[in-house]
């Protein structure tokens, strides 16, 4: 069975007959659905956070569920970002009914991402990782409930068991979202996510670090390094899935979830990412100003479907795509492009530069931090049973 790799690549998985079955994967890209439903995977009850003064416009026409419309964009360090090429879209309707061929590793450097529907439901698993790329064949057994931390644990066990991997490390931020709007996130290291709701940052993850620029990371340390450390002193940092920060969130219609590696967060603050997203959401009327505050536009469902944004709209937004695309693809490209530009600008101090200036004021570090960049954008859309 194919198993996902925690060191630089996390693959999707599903639970069937007590065994963890994972999809075909490659470093940085996941094209296929899971072969079996995650029937026994249950998320914890919703947790609440302080909300902004804006409100969500809900419809009351019958039973409904949340679907996650997902797009991803990526750019390797030292490589020019190409919005026509460095782009991936996940259509839950299509991926749940057909298998798409693996067409090769994208230009994402050592960053990676995965997306998968869970059986024939609108539930999804997705995430990003920053580390050593690769994939392996392995098997695993899961007892009881499978959550975001368990997903991370199974990936880590799989790679540790791979004799071909001698050493490596990776941060990771993974999530499982269900149709009721429950989202569980496991974050380890300085990859991370934010949840945007109606022109406001509703929640953001905090990076886990041992010291400045020393993030938590899943790692494999060669025996000879351990021996050397015992002789000369000091120990390599070794973190585990149990060290991940696990949080539960309520997702509403119109929320925008952004998962990204540190190539984004080192160069853009949460407020800067919000400005990028708000600019496009407002222009396309996905978020609108109403009498009682900001509401979700009535055309959000159409905007997030394949071809939902005509080329003429994209041209006005100055997004150089060659065909009609969806809102989530547009947002992923816009964030990636902004982070790429910031990383290469010697005059634009980002969060990383400000941290260097705080802890090492004599280093005179200025500008962006060049790195691999990987972004997943999930737009939450409330749909009714008749629409699924």
Residue, then its C-alpha position, 0 to 999 in steps of 0.5 A: x500500500x502507498x503510505x504518505x510521507x511525513x518528511x517533506x510530503x504528506x499523502x492522503x489516507x482513508x480507513x477501511x477494515x481497520x487498515x490505513x489505505x493511502x492514495x498514490x502520491x508524489x512529492x508536492x502533489x496529490x491527484x487522486x481520491x482515497x479509494x475508500x471512505x473515512x467512515x469511522x473518522x470523527x472530528x471533535x465538537x466545534x470550538x468557538x472563537x471571538x468573532x468580528x462584528x460582521x455576519x454571515x448570510x445563511x440560507x434556510x432551504x433544507x438540510x445543508x453541508x459545507x464543501x471545501x473548494x480547494x486550489x493550490x499554488x507553489x513556487x520553488x526557491x530560485x525559480x520564476x513563478x509561473x501562474x499558468x503552470x504552478x497551479x493545482x485545483x481540487x474539484x471534490x465532485x470530479x475527484x470523488x468519481x474518477x481517478x486522475x493520472x499522476x503527471x509528475x512532480x511540480x516545481x515546489x522545491x522541498x515544499x509539498x502539499x496534499x488534498x484528498x476527498x474522503x470517499x464519496x462525501x464532501x469531507x476532505x483532508x489537506x495540508x502542507x509540509x516543508x522538508x525532504x520530498x519523496x514517497x514510499x510503500x508501506x502499511x499501517x494499522x489504525x485503532x479507533x478514531x482518526x484525527x489530524x494528529x493521528x494522520x500525522x502520526x501514521x505518516x511519521x511511522x511510515x517514513x521512519x520504517x523506510x530503510x531508504x531514508x537515512x535522515x531528514x526533517x519536515x514541518x507540517x500543517x494538516x487538517x481534516x474537515x467534515x461536512x458539518x463545518x468541523x475542522x481539526x488542524x494539527x500544526x508542527x513547526x513554522x508552516x501554518x494556517x489562517x482562517x479568514x471570515x468576512x474581511x477579518x482574521x478569525x483565527x491563526x496558528x502560532x509557529x512552534x520553535x525551539x529558538x529563533x529560526x529553529x522550528x519544531x520538525x519531524x526528523x530522522x537522525x542517523x545513528x552515527x550523529x547520535x553517537x557523535x552527539x553523546x561523545x562530544x555533547x549536545x543532542x539533535x532536535x527531534x520532535x514527534x507528532x505528539x508535539x503538534x498543536x491540535x486545534x478545532x474550529x467551526x467553519x462557516x459559509x464564505x470562510x477562506x482557509x489558507x495553509x502555507x509553508x514558511x515561505x509565505x509566513x516569513x514574508x507576509x503577515x496575516x494582515x497582509x494576506x487578508x488584504x490580498x484575499x479581501x481585494x479579490x473577494x470584494x472585487x468579485x462580490x464574494x464578500x459584500x457590504x450589507x446593511x448589517x455588516x459584511x455578508x457572503x455574496x450570493x454567487x460564491x458557489x458559482x465562483x468556486x466552481x471550475x470556470x467560475x471566474x471568466x477571463x475578463x475578470x481575471x484580466x481586471x485582477x491582473x492574474x495572468x491565467x490562460x483559461x477560466x479558473x475558480x476563486x480558490x485558484x485565483x486566491x492561491x495564485x495571488x497569495x503565492x505571487x505576493x509572497x514571491x515578490x516580497x521574498x525577493x524584495x531587498x527593501x521590503x521587511x517581512x516578519x522574518x526580517x523584523x524578527x532578525x532585527x529584534x533578536x540580532x540588531x547588529x546583523x543589519x538584515x533587510x528585505x525578504x527571505x527567499x524560500x520555497x513557497x506552497x499555498x493551499x486555499x480552501x473556500x467553504x461553501x454551504x450547499x444543500x443536499x440537492x446540490x451535492 
